[in-house]
């Protein structure tokens, strides 16, 4: 009798099949109704019945399902994982063997995070599973995930036995395997130091391949010894530092210390290498102390709008109501300057007649601040994408201009309304405040320039 594989299962049968995969019930699986499945996918459950059985280690159930429908071995669930991923994660060696016999290529299927089955097995330290996967597909040990190699995962999750087993298994290729790096350029030695795993560290330094490459730099120009600076200083860090120093490990700042200069055909290359090392140190300083991870303007769009609006309002009021007020009516005798200009018109600034030059400077500072703040408001209300680096820097510069000229407007207004007998003392205070503000602007400007330089350099690398 031919079985029609296109017939879909009913809800009751689907539920029964799911429960059978959980319990390993072969009697349920072998009923005529459950044999009529195409993919064994359950609408109310994630993955197939083979996924569930592989996760729970139901070897008999898996073998029967694979005999009926071998292609289920390559089916993936919502996480992009095939049954071999789940069996490897839980360490079900017999299920792993059955799946590999059915289709050995499943060793190379990546889930949505880029992990192979061997990566999940390494994260749990399942030695027997790792052995079966490497024997089936030896090239899988050289495939990297976002966390690096299989060795990186063993160190990350502190599975020393699995780590030792892997190195013994690839004894002929230890040099190549130990040089694998993660996305940050860290070798397993970097990682062992950062996680302060003394046992793993001692074992690594007992290998000639590691001792000769103990001063390898990661992407930020740090050696394994530099990694200690990222953690707290305690007894363990002192022990690790002593172990590394005894094997010849050095900090990046001490590597290739220049000798007495002598002529060499490769001197230009040496100078270039030294300049690159100096640049790396600046990059490290920037990444550690100055770089801000995130887009602060996008995160504070509403606050920035409020600040710009407040500055615009204050400068607007200063223009309408300048220091000293305005003439309430036309007059020719309200002050000695009125006789000079003929008439002091109602609504005009009193100080504009008394100190014309100072008033012009006051209004110039006030207008620049007003214009800059309105420019920011205009950009914000038009919904420009503030995640764009160029727009973010433009807004930063414009807001700096608005705030700076707001300070100058205040200082000039203060001078216009201060009596002559205390003007000199106030003048000194103004110089101190403006000078301090200038120093702050210089520091901020240098940081912004550095950020621009590093951004351009990273863009060129990309």
One Martini backbone bead per residue (centre of mass of N, CA, C, O) as a GRO file, in nm:
protein
  462
    1UNK     BB    1   0.095   0.037   0.024
    2UNK     BB    2   0.061   0.366  -0.044
    3UNK     BB    3   0.191   0.661   0.084
    4UNK     BB    4   0.051   0.978   0.148
    5UNK     BB    5   0.250   1.270   0.196
    6UNK     BB    6   0.024   1.510   0.151
    7UNK     BB    7  -0.111   1.451   0.403
    8UNK     BB    8  -0.253   1.608   0.658
    9UNK     BB    9  -0.268   1.670   0.984
   10UNK     BB   10  -0.432   1.672   1.259
   11UNK     BB   11  -0.445   1.801   1.565
   12UNK     BB   12  -0.439   1.535   1.724
   13UNK     BB   13  -0.203   1.404   1.571
   14UNK     BB   14   0.004   1.626   1.621
   15UNK     BB   15   0.001   1.602   1.928
   16UNK     BB   16   0.078   1.304   1.940
   17UNK     BB   17   0.352   1.336   1.798
   18UNK     BB   18   0.474   1.528   2.004
   19UNK     BB   19   0.443   1.339   2.252
   20UNK     BB   20   0.611   1.111   2.129
   21UNK     BB   21   0.880   1.275   2.121
   22UNK     BB   22   0.892   1.310   2.432
   23UNK     BB   23   0.847   0.980   2.506
   24UNK     BB   24   0.928   0.769   2.278
   25UNK     BB   25   0.673   0.663   2.112
   26UNK     BB   26   0.645   0.408   1.880
   27UNK     BB   27   0.343   0.338   1.863
   28UNK     BB   28   0.246   0.615   1.768
   29UNK     BB   29   0.432   0.641   1.515
   30UNK     BB   30   0.315   0.352   1.377
   31UNK     BB   31   0.067   0.472   1.299
   32UNK     BB   32  -0.110   0.547   1.018
   33UNK     BB   33  -0.163   0.853   1.074
   34UNK     BB   34   0.152   0.934   1.139
   35UNK     BB   35   0.271   0.847   0.854
   36UNK     BB   36   0.112   1.106   0.724
   37UNK     BB   37   0.387   1.286   0.670
   38UNK     BB   38   0.588   1.556   0.552
   39UNK     BB   39   0.733   1.740   0.812
   40UNK     BB   40   0.635   1.738   1.115
   41UNK     BB   41   0.497   2.001   1.163
   42UNK     BB   42   0.397   2.218   1.431
   43UNK     BB   43   0.195   2.485   1.473
   44UNK     BB   44   0.229   2.492   1.810
   45UNK     BB   45   0.534   2.426   1.743
   46UNK     BB   46   0.877   2.422   1.753
   47UNK     BB   47   0.949   2.247   1.504
   48UNK     BB   48   1.006   1.915   1.510
   49UNK     BB   49   0.991   1.598   1.628
   50UNK     BB   50   1.301   1.561   1.593
   51UNK     BB   51   1.386   1.793   1.770
   52UNK     BB   52   1.264   1.685   2.034
   53UNK     BB   53   1.410   1.411   2.041
   54UNK     BB   54   1.701   1.527   2.026
   55UNK     BB   55   1.684   1.699   2.286
   56UNK     BB   56   1.600   1.424   2.469
   57UNK     BB   57   1.739   1.150   2.350
   58UNK     BB   58   1.548   0.978   2.141
   59UNK     BB   59   1.678   0.730   1.965
   60UNK     BB   60   1.451   0.546   1.858
   61UNK     BB   61   1.277   0.767   1.741
   62UNK     BB   62   1.491   0.885   1.548
   63UNK     BB   63   1.540   0.631   1.376
   64UNK     BB   64   1.253   0.605   1.264
   65UNK     BB   65   1.225   0.886   1.139
   66UNK     BB   66   1.478   0.859   0.950
   67UNK     BB   67   1.366   0.618   0.788
   68UNK     BB   68   1.111   0.768   0.682
   69UNK     BB   69   1.257   1.084   0.704
   70UNK     BB   70   1.568   1.199   0.629
   71UNK     BB   71   1.521   1.515   0.565
   72UNK     BB   72   1.480   1.608   0.871
   73UNK     BB   73   1.787   1.659   0.938
   74UNK     BB   74   1.772   1.958   0.774
   75UNK     BB   75   1.580   2.085   0.948
   76UNK     BB   76   1.463   2.398   1.073
   77UNK     BB   77   1.407   2.625   1.302
   78UNK     BB   78   1.355   2.944   1.427
   79UNK     BB   79   1.687   2.938   1.495
   80UNK     BB   80   1.831   2.754   1.263
   81UNK     BB   81   1.805   2.461   1.383
   82UNK     BB   82   1.897   2.148   1.385
   83UNK     BB   83   1.895   1.850   1.542
   84UNK     BB   84   2.208   1.852   1.587
   85UNK     BB   85   2.222   2.099   1.764
   86UNK     BB   86   2.056   1.984   2.004
   87UNK     BB   87   2.219   1.725   2.056
   88UNK     BB   88   2.490   1.877   2.106
   89UNK     BB   89   2.398   2.058   2.340
   90UNK     BB   90   2.307   1.790   2.524
   91UNK     BB   91   2.497   1.528   2.462
   92UNK     BB   92   2.375   1.317   2.238
   93UNK     BB   93   2.560   1.088   2.092
   94UNK     BB   94   2.368   0.881   1.950
   95UNK     BB   95   2.206   1.092   1.795
   96UNK     BB   96   2.444   1.208   1.642
   97UNK     BB   97   2.519   0.951   1.489
   98UNK     BB   98   2.249   0.912   1.341
   99UNK     BB   99   2.256   1.186   1.189
  100UNK     BB  100   2.534   1.142   1.044
  101UNK     BB  101   2.452   0.888   0.885
  102UNK     BB  102   2.229   1.026   0.721
  103UNK     BB  103   2.386   1.334   0.736
  104UNK     BB  104   2.695   1.493   0.735
  105UNK     BB  105   2.626   1.801   0.645
  106UNK     BB  106   2.500   1.907   0.921
  107UNK     BB  107   2.771   2.014   1.044
  108UNK     BB  108   2.746   2.295   0.842
  109UNK     BB  109   2.512   2.418   0.992
  110UNK     BB  110   2.376   2.732   1.055
  111UNK     BB  111   2.257   2.944   1.257
  112UNK     BB  112   2.149   3.268   1.323
  113UNK     BB  113   2.443   3.298   1.491
  114UNK     BB  114   2.664   3.100   1.335
  115UNK     BB  115   2.633   2.812   1.452
  116UNK     BB  116   2.757   2.515   1.500
  117UNK     BB  117   2.734   2.218   1.655
  118UNK     BB  118   3.027   2.238   1.776
  119UNK     BB  119   2.978   2.502   1.932
  120UNK     BB  120   2.761   2.393   2.127
  121UNK     BB  121   2.930   2.162   2.244
  122UNK     BB  122   3.160   2.347   2.356
  123UNK     BB  123   2.975   2.522   2.551
  124UNK     BB  124   2.928   2.229   2.722
  125UNK     BB  125   3.167   2.006   2.702
  126UNK     BB  126   3.119   1.771   2.475
  127UNK     BB  127   3.345   1.547   2.387
  128UNK     BB  128   3.210   1.317   2.218
  129UNK     BB  129   3.071   1.502   2.021
  130UNK     BB  130   3.318   1.648   1.913
  131UNK     BB  131   3.451   1.395   1.798
  132UNK     BB  132   3.232   1.317   1.591
  133UNK     BB  133   3.236   1.586   1.429
  134UNK     BB  134   3.539   1.585   1.347
  135UNK     BB  135   3.549   1.312   1.206
  136UNK     BB  136   3.337   1.387   0.992
  137UNK     BB  137   3.429   1.720   1.004
  138UNK     BB  138   3.732   1.862   1.025
  139UNK     BB  139   3.669   2.162   0.914
  140UNK     BB  140   3.491   2.269   1.160
  141UNK     BB  141   3.726   2.376   1.347
  142UNK     BB  142   3.786   2.634   1.137
  143UNK     BB  143   3.513   2.753   1.207
  144UNK     BB  144   3.365   3.060   1.268
  145UNK     BB  145   3.236   3.271   1.505
  146UNK     BB  146   3.160   3.548   1.692
  147UNK     BB  147   3.353   3.399   1.928
  148UNK     BB  148   3.510   3.216   1.730
  149UNK     BB  149   3.632   2.934   1.817
  150UNK     BB  150   3.617   2.642   1.980
  151UNK     BB  151   3.833   2.728   2.186
  152UNK     BB  152   3.697   2.985   2.281
  153UNK     BB  153   3.447   2.845   2.402
  154UNK     BB  154   3.596   2.673   2.612
  155UNK     BB  155   3.711   2.919   2.761
  156UNK     BB  156   3.454   3.088   2.811
  157UNK     BB  157   3.315   2.814   2.968
  158UNK     BB  158   3.530   2.645   3.123
  159UNK     BB  159   3.644   2.378   2.935
  160UNK     BB  160   3.926   2.212   2.978
  161UNK     BB  161   3.890   1.923   2.873
  162UNK     BB  162   3.795   2.004   2.590
  163UNK     BB  163   4.041   2.172   2.520
  164UNK     BB  164   4.252   1.947   2.548
  165UNK     BB  165   4.125   1.750   2.346
  166UNK     BB  166   4.147   1.929   2.093
  167UNK     BB  167   4.459   1.955   2.092
  168UNK     BB  168   4.508   1.649   2.065
  169UNK     BB  169   4.344   1.610   1.796
  170UNK     BB  170   4.531   1.868   1.660
  171UNK     BB  171   4.846   1.831   1.677
  172UNK     BB  172   4.937   1.898   1.372
  173UNK     BB  173   4.750   2.200   1.404
  174UNK     BB  174   4.808   2.396   1.648
  175UNK     BB  175   4.914   2.660   1.533
  176UNK     BB  176   4.660   2.734   1.369
  177UNK     BB  177   4.441   2.708   1.595
  178UNK     BB  178   4.580   2.911   1.806
  179UNK     BB  179   4.553   3.163   1.586
  180UNK     BB  180   4.280   3.210   1.633
  181UNK     BB  181   4.024   3.468   1.604
  182UNK     BB  182   3.820   3.694   1.701
  183UNK     BB  183   3.645   3.987   1.642
  184UNK     BB  184   3.886   4.133   1.835
  185UNK     BB  185   4.165   3.959   1.795
  186UNK     BB  186   4.156   3.724   1.998
  187UNK     BB  187   4.309   3.492   2.155
  188UNK     BB  188   4.314   3.242   2.383
  189UNK     BB  189   4.510   3.399   2.563
  190UNK     BB  190   4.352   3.656   2.598
  191UNK     BB  191   4.098   3.517   2.717
  192UNK     BB  192   4.229   3.379   2.965
  193UNK     BB  193   4.318   3.646   3.095
  194UNK     BB  194   4.046   3.798   3.109
  195UNK     BB  195   3.913   3.536   3.274
  196UNK     BB  196   4.122   3.418   3.477
  197UNK     BB  197   4.260   3.124   3.376
  198UNK     BB  198   4.511   2.958   3.511
  199UNK     BB  199   4.505   2.669   3.399
  200UNK     BB  200   4.490   2.742   3.099
  201UNK     BB  201   4.739   2.927   3.094
  202UNK     BB  202   4.955   2.718   3.172
  203UNK     BB  203   4.902   2.528   2.936
  204UNK     BB  204   4.959   2.724   2.706
  205UNK     BB  205   5.260   2.802   2.807
  206UNK     BB  206   5.359   2.496   2.751
  207UNK     BB  207   5.346   2.585   2.461
  208UNK     BB  208   5.540   2.677   2.200
  209UNK     BB  209   5.327   2.828   2.022
  210UNK     BB  210   5.255   3.037   2.248
  211UNK     BB  211   5.527   3.153   2.341
  212UNK     BB  212   5.600   3.277   2.051
  213UNK     BB  213   5.286   3.432   2.068
  214UNK     BB  214   5.246   3.618   2.337
  215UNK     BB  215   5.264   3.918   2.163
  216UNK     BB  216   5.002   3.933   2.038
  217UNK     BB  217   4.785   4.139   1.864
  218UNK     BB  218   4.505   4.296   1.862
  219UNK     BB  219   4.287   4.532   1.730
  220UNK     BB  220   4.388   4.733   1.985
  221UNK     BB  221   4.700   4.663   2.056
  222UNK     BB  222   4.693   4.404   2.250
  223UNK     BB  223   4.813   4.208   2.480
  224UNK     BB  224   4.782   3.979   2.720
  225UNK     BB  225   4.897   4.171   2.942
  226UNK     BB  226   4.696   4.409   2.884
  227UNK     BB  227   4.430   4.264   2.987
  228UNK     BB  228   4.474   4.327   3.294
  229UNK     BB  229   4.383   4.636   3.277
  230UNK     BB  230   4.061   4.549   3.254
  231UNK     BB  231   4.099   4.455   3.543
  232UNK     BB  232   4.121   4.387   3.856
  233UNK     BB  233   4.340   4.435   4.126
  234UNK     BB  234   4.474   4.129   4.239
  235UNK     BB  235   4.600   3.831   4.315
  236UNK     BB  236   4.536   3.695   4.043
  237UNK     BB  237   4.664   3.912   3.860
  238UNK     BB  238   4.950   3.879   3.977
  239UNK     BB  239   4.990   3.585   3.898
  240UNK     BB  240   4.948   3.619   3.593
  241UNK     BB  241   5.172   3.825   3.550
  242UNK     BB  242   5.405   3.640   3.641
  243UNK     BB  243   5.361   3.417   3.432
  244UNK     BB  244   5.399   3.592   3.178
  245UNK     BB  245   5.680   3.712   3.238
  246UNK     BB  246   5.832   3.434   3.259
  247UNK     BB  247   5.755   3.385   2.931
  248UNK     BB  248   5.796   3.689   2.786
  249UNK     BB  249   5.581   3.879   2.832
  250UNK     BB  250   5.436   4.186   2.697
  251UNK     BB  251   5.376   4.499   2.646
  252UNK     BB  252   5.308   4.706   2.387
  253UNK     BB  253   5.509   4.939   2.489
  254UNK     BB  254   5.769   4.713   2.495
  255UNK     BB  255   5.772   4.654   2.208
  256UNK     BB  256   6.024   4.711   2.020
  257UNK     BB  257   6.266   4.858   2.135
  258UNK     BB  258   6.465   5.095   2.049
  259UNK     BB  259   6.767   5.117   1.923
  260UNK     BB  260   7.048   5.204   1.809
  261UNK     BB  261   7.080   5.374   1.536
  262UNK     BB  262   7.089   5.204   1.220
  263UNK     BB  263   7.156   5.109   0.921
  264UNK     BB  264   6.887   4.997   0.699
  265UNK     BB  265   6.692   4.880   0.444
  266UNK     BB  266   6.437   4.858   0.672
  267UNK     BB  267   6.394   5.137   0.813
  268UNK     BB  268   6.125   5.236   0.694
  269UNK     BB  269   5.957   5.001   0.810
  270UNK     BB  270   6.023   5.055   1.107
  271UNK     BB  271   5.906   5.338   1.123
  272UNK     BB  272   5.621   5.260   1.036
  273UNK     BB  273   5.573   5.062   1.271
  274UNK     BB  274   5.608   5.274   1.495
  275UNK     BB  275   5.376   5.457   1.403
  276UNK     BB  276   5.155   5.242   1.433
  277UNK     BB  277   5.196   5.199   1.738
  278UNK     BB  278   5.128   5.487   1.818
  279UNK     BB  279   4.842   5.484   1.698
  280UNK     BB  280   4.736   5.252   1.874
  281UNK     BB  281   4.759   5.402   2.143
  282UNK     BB  282   4.555   5.621   2.068
  283UNK     BB  283   4.321   5.428   2.016
  284UNK     BB  284   4.309   5.310   2.301
  285UNK     BB  285   4.258   5.575   2.449
  286UNK     BB  286   3.999   5.643   2.303
  287UNK     BB  287   3.831   5.379   2.363
  288UNK     BB  288   3.862   5.404   2.686
  289UNK     BB  289   3.798   5.742   2.745
  290UNK     BB  290   3.631   5.901   2.487
  291UNK     BB  291   3.441   5.710   2.371
  292UNK     BB  292   3.101   5.711   2.261
  293UNK     BB  293   2.846   5.477   2.289
  294UNK     BB  294   2.643   5.630   2.070
  295UNK     BB  295   2.345   5.847   2.013
  296UNK     BB  296   2.281   6.132   2.176
  297UNK     BB  297   2.096   6.295   1.988
  298UNK     BB  298   1.876   6.082   1.938
  299UNK     BB  299   1.820   6.040   2.251
  300UNK     BB  300   1.791   6.389   2.280
  301UNK     BB  301   1.585   6.536   2.097
  302UNK     BB  302   1.383   6.671   2.296
  303UNK     BB  303   1.590   6.825   2.468
  304UNK     BB  304   1.716   6.988   2.236
  305UNK     BB  305   1.459   7.141   2.164
  306UNK     BB  306   1.425   7.288   2.435
  307UNK     BB  307   1.697   7.436   2.442
  308UNK     BB  308   1.669   7.590   2.173
  309UNK     BB  309   1.405   7.736   2.253
  310UNK     BB  310   1.511   7.888   2.501
  311UNK     BB  311   1.732   8.050   2.357
  312UNK     BB  312   1.544   8.190   2.154
  313UNK     BB  313   1.368   8.332   2.368
  314UNK     BB  314   1.590   8.496   2.515
  315UNK     BB  315   1.701   8.650   2.264
  316UNK     BB  316   1.433   8.781   2.187
  317UNK     BB  317   1.395   8.941   2.453
  318UNK     BB  318   1.664   9.101   2.433
  319UNK     BB  319   1.581   9.262   2.178
  320UNK     BB  320   1.313   9.394   2.299
  321UNK     BB  321   1.478   9.406   2.602
  322UNK     BB  322   1.718   9.582   2.667
  323UNK     BB  323   1.949   9.722   2.832
  324UNK     BB  324   1.770  10.000   2.981
  325UNK     BB  325   1.570   9.988   2.766
  326UNK     BB  326   1.313  10.210   2.641
  327UNK     BB  327   1.164  10.454   2.494
  328UNK     BB  328   0.839  10.587   2.566
  329UNK     BB  329   0.919  10.859   2.412
  330UNK     BB  330   0.963  11.133   2.253
  331UNK     BB  331   1.291  11.297   2.272
  332UNK     BB  332   1.543  11.577   2.349
  333UNK     BB  333   1.599  11.554   2.695
  334UNK     BB  334   1.680  11.254   2.809
  335UNK     BB  335   1.975  11.321   2.696
  336UNK     BB  336   2.281  11.405   2.565
  337UNK     BB  337   2.226  11.236   2.293
  338UNK     BB  338   1.966  11.363   2.182
  339UNK     BB  339   2.103  11.625   2.080
  340UNK     BB  340   2.284  11.482   1.869
  341UNK     BB  341   2.029  11.325   1.710
  342UNK     BB  342   1.765  11.519   1.797
  343UNK     BB  343   1.610  11.229   1.864
  344UNK     BB  344   1.431  11.012   2.083
  345UNK     BB  345   1.274  10.732   2.007
  346UNK     BB  346   1.019  10.546   2.050
  347UNK     BB  347   1.132  10.206   2.121
  348UNK     BB  348   1.422  10.263   2.169
  349UNK     BB  349   1.733  10.221   2.276
  350UNK     BB  350   1.904  10.373   2.520
  351UNK     BB  351   2.198  10.247   2.480
  352UNK     BB  352   2.225  10.329   2.173
  353UNK     BB  353   2.304  10.633   2.252
  354UNK     BB  354   2.527  10.600   2.469
  355UNK     BB  355   2.644  10.292   2.352
  356UNK     BB  356   2.673  10.198   2.044
  357UNK     BB  357   2.900   9.978   2.017
  358UNK     BB  358   2.805   9.796   2.247
  359UNK     BB  359   2.523   9.744   2.130
  360UNK     BB  360   2.611   9.609   1.868
  361UNK     BB  361   2.755   9.368   2.001
  362UNK     BB  362   2.518   9.262   2.160
  363UNK     BB  363   2.333   9.210   1.907
  364UNK     BB  364   2.525   9.018   1.761
  365UNK     BB  365   2.536   8.795   1.973
  366UNK     BB  366   2.229   8.753   1.995
  367UNK     BB  367   2.175   8.681   1.693
  368UNK     BB  368   2.356   8.434   1.666
  369UNK     BB  369   2.215   8.266   1.884
  370UNK     BB  370   1.933   8.276   1.759
  371UNK     BB  371   2.003   8.150   1.482
  372UNK     BB  372   2.125   7.880   1.583
  373UNK     BB  373   1.875   7.775   1.739
  374UNK     BB  374   1.681   7.780   1.494
  375UNK     BB  375   1.839   7.575   1.324
  376UNK     BB  376   1.792   7.337   1.512
  377UNK     BB  377   1.486   7.341   1.507
  378UNK     BB  378   1.461   7.296   1.200
  379UNK     BB  379   1.595   7.016   1.190
  380UNK     BB  380   1.410   6.868   1.397
  381UNK     BB  381   1.119   6.928   1.257
  382UNK     BB  382   1.222   6.769   0.976
  383UNK     BB  383   1.340   6.474   1.041
  384UNK     BB  384   1.626   6.414   1.051
  385UNK     BB  385   1.885   6.181   1.048
  386UNK     BB  386   2.077   6.170   1.342
  387UNK     BB  387   2.267   5.915   1.279
  388UNK     BB  388   2.418   6.097   1.118
  389UNK     BB  389   2.732   6.216   1.155
  390UNK     BB  390   2.721   6.491   1.014
  391UNK     BB  391   2.467   6.604   1.153
  392UNK     BB  392   2.569   6.571   1.441
  393UNK     BB  393   2.809   6.768   1.414
  394UNK     BB  394   2.653   7.017   1.326
  395UNK     BB  395   2.475   7.037   1.579
  396UNK     BB  396   2.705   7.065   1.778
  397UNK     BB  397   2.824   7.329   1.665
  398UNK     BB  398   2.568   7.505   1.676
  399UNK     BB  399   2.519   7.475   1.983
  400UNK     BB  400   2.791   7.594   2.066
  401UNK     BB  401   2.741   7.871   1.945
  402UNK     BB  402   2.484   7.944   2.099
  403UNK     BB  403   2.607   7.924   2.386
  404UNK     BB  404   2.848   8.115   2.353
  405UNK     BB  405   2.680   8.375   2.265
  406UNK     BB  406   2.516   8.375   2.523
  407UNK     BB  407   2.750   8.447   2.705
  408UNK     BB  408   2.832   8.713   2.563
  409UNK     BB  409   2.563   8.855   2.601
  410UNK     BB  410   2.569   8.854   2.907
  411UNK     BB  411   2.835   9.006   2.949
  412UNK     BB  412   2.752   9.266   2.794
  413UNK     BB  413   2.500   9.332   2.960
  414UNK     BB  414   2.651   9.361   3.228
  415UNK     BB  415   2.821   9.607   3.133
  416UNK     BB  416   2.578   9.805   3.065
  417UNK     BB  417   2.453   9.789   3.386
  418UNK     BB  418   2.715   9.880   3.517
  419UNK     BB  419   2.864  10.065   3.723
  420UNK     BB  420   3.156  10.247   3.721
  421UNK     BB  421   3.276  10.180   4.019
  422UNK     BB  422   3.251   9.838   3.934
  423UNK     BB  423   3.352   9.766   3.644
  424UNK     BB  424   3.642   9.653   3.682
  425UNK     BB  425   3.574   9.408   3.857
  426UNK     BB  426   3.379   9.277   3.649
  427UNK     BB  427   3.578   9.256   3.416
  428UNK     BB  428   3.760   9.040   3.544
  429UNK     BB  429   3.543   8.821   3.573
  430UNK     BB  430   3.481   8.800   3.270
  431UNK     BB  431   3.761   8.703   3.183
  432UNK     BB  432   3.760   8.439   3.340
  433UNK     BB  433   3.507   8.311   3.216
  434UNK     BB  434   3.591   8.328   2.916
  435UNK     BB  435   3.858   8.173   2.947
  436UNK     BB  436   3.738   7.907   3.054
  437UNK     BB  437   3.557   7.864   2.808
  438UNK     BB  438   3.787   7.844   2.601
  439UNK     BB  439   3.921   7.591   2.717
  440UNK     BB  440   3.678   7.404   2.682
  441UNK     BB  441   3.658   7.438   2.373
  442UNK     BB  442   3.935   7.323   2.303
  443UNK     BB  443   3.896   7.040   2.419
  444UNK     BB  444   3.643   6.970   2.256
  445UNK     BB  445   3.772   7.015   1.978
  446UNK     BB  446   3.988   6.794   2.000
  447UNK     BB  447   3.791   6.561   2.035
  448UNK     BB  448   3.637   6.603   1.769
  449UNK     BB  449   3.881   6.569   1.584
  450UNK     BB  450   3.951   6.284   1.675
  451UNK     BB  451   3.684   6.159   1.594
  452UNK     BB  452   3.712   6.227   1.293
  453UNK     BB  453   3.974   6.075   1.237
  454UNK     BB  454   3.878   5.789   1.328
  455UNK     BB  455   3.639   5.775   1.137
  456UNK     BB  456   3.797   5.799   0.871
  457UNK     BB  457   3.979   5.555   0.920
  458UNK     BB  458   3.752   5.342   0.942
  459UNK     BB  459   3.630   5.398   0.664
  460UNK     BB  460   3.884   5.318   0.504
  461UNK     BB  461   3.894   5.029   0.601
  462UNK     BB  462   3.597   4.960   0.500
   0.00000   0.00000   0.00000
